[in-house]
Amino acid sequence: MLRYSQIQIITTPDNPKRRYANVKYPVISRDYSDIYVYTTRGDRYDLLAQSYYTDSSLWWIIARANTSTNLPDSLFPNVGDQIRIPSPSRVPFIIGEYESLNSSIQ
């Protein structure tokens, strides 16, 4: 799957079993520029990310911004929930925080 393509695979001489390194995600605080929408049947975070950010791989930003309404690693928001979509202008900052948190594993 493409969403795992940037995650480092770890093996060691004493443990040759392949495993993924843990990924850390930044806390995405609320901002006055955030967008709020009500979800409908068929909504998925990757489709919302494609619509708002023109990049479906940024689905995790929307999922992480809404951890109180769903499982943060799920692609599906609950139907009828109001969710927060961080403003597209904030995405470079959020990605920078993500890269900073994970610089030791990449």
Secondary structure by P-SEA (a helix, b strand, c coil): ccccccbbbbbcccccbbbbcbbbbccccccccbbbbbbcccccaaaaaaaccccccaaaaaaaaccccccccccccccccccccccccaaaaaaaaaaaaccccc
